[in-house]
Amino acid sequence: MKKVEFLFCLSGDVFYRKGDVVELNDKEALRLQKRNIVKILIEQEQVDEQVDEQVDEQVDEAQQKQKGKGKK
């Protein structure tokens, strides 16, 4: 399931207005995204995970640089 925001109104079995935020199955969300009808929203958890990974990588690089300086 992906959380999406509608960029346009869409009517069918269910009517969606511009700005509505709903969860759709992955296949439907991607299909509508390709047609520029919805924008897939990134979950806050995913953002937090990405930030944590970037911080970990930066810490590892800094530690490797410190080890390199100590050996000289």
C-alpha positions as CSV (number, residue, x, y, z in Angstrom):
1,M,0.0,0.0,0.0
2,K,1.2,3.5,-0.9
3,K,0.0,6.8,0.4
4,V,-0.8,9.1,-2.5
5,E,-2.1,12.6,-3.0
6,F,-4.4,13.4,-5.9
7,L,-3.3,16.2,-8.2
8,F,-6.6,16.2,-10.1
9,C,-10.2,15.1,-9.5
10,L,-10.9,11.5,-10.4
11,S,-14.3,9.9,-10.6
12,G,-15.2,6.3,-10.9
13,D,-16.4,3.9,-8.3
14,V,-15.1,6.4,-5.8
15,F,-14.8,10.2,-6.3
16,Y,-11.4,11.8,-5.3
17,R,-10.9,15.5,-5.2
18,K,-7.6,17.4,-5.8
19,G,-5.5,17.2,-2.6
20,D,-7.2,14.1,-1.2
21,V,-4.6,11.8,0.5
22,V,-5.5,8.1,0.4
23,E,-3.8,4.7,0.4
24,L,-3.9,2.7,-2.8
25,N,-2.4,-0.7,-3.7
26,D,1.1,-0.4,-5.2
27,K,0.1,-1.3,-8.7
28,E,-2.8,1.2,-8.9
29,A,-0.6,4.0,-7.3
30,L,2.1,3.5,-9.9
31,R,-0.4,3.4,-12.7
32,L,-1.9,6.7,-11.7
33,Q,1.5,8.2,-11.0
34,K,2.6,7.4,-14.6
35,R,-0.5,9.4,-15.8
36,N,0.4,12.3,-13.5
37,I,-2.9,11.9,-11.6
38,V,-1.3,11.3,-8.2
39,K,1.9,12.0,-6.3
40,I,3.2,9.2,-4.1
41,L,4.0,10.5,-0.7
42,I,7.0,9.2,1.2
43,E,6.2,7.9,4.7
44,Q,7.9,9.6,7.6
45,E,9.4,6.3,8.6
46,Q,11.0,5.9,5.3
47,V,12.5,9.4,5.5
48,D,13.8,8.7,9.0
49,E,15.4,5.4,7.8
50,Q,17.1,7.3,4.9
51,V,18.4,10.0,7.2
52,D,19.7,7.3,9.6
53,E,21.5,5.5,6.8
54,Q,23.1,8.7,5.6
55,V,24.3,9.6,9.1
56,D,25.7,6.1,9.6
57,E,27.6,6.4,6.3
58,Q,29.1,9.7,7.3
59,V,30.1,8.4,10.7
60,D,31.8,5.4,9.1
61,E,33.7,7.7,6.6
62,A,34.8,10.0,9.4
63,Q,36.1,7.0,11.5
64,Q,38.0,5.6,8.5
65,K,39.6,9.0,7.9
66,Q,40.6,9.2,11.6
67,K,42.1,5.7,11.4
68,G,44.1,6.7,8.3
69,K,45.6,9.7,10.0
70,G,46.6,7.8,13.0
71,K,48.6,5.2,11.0
72,K,50.9,7.8,9.3
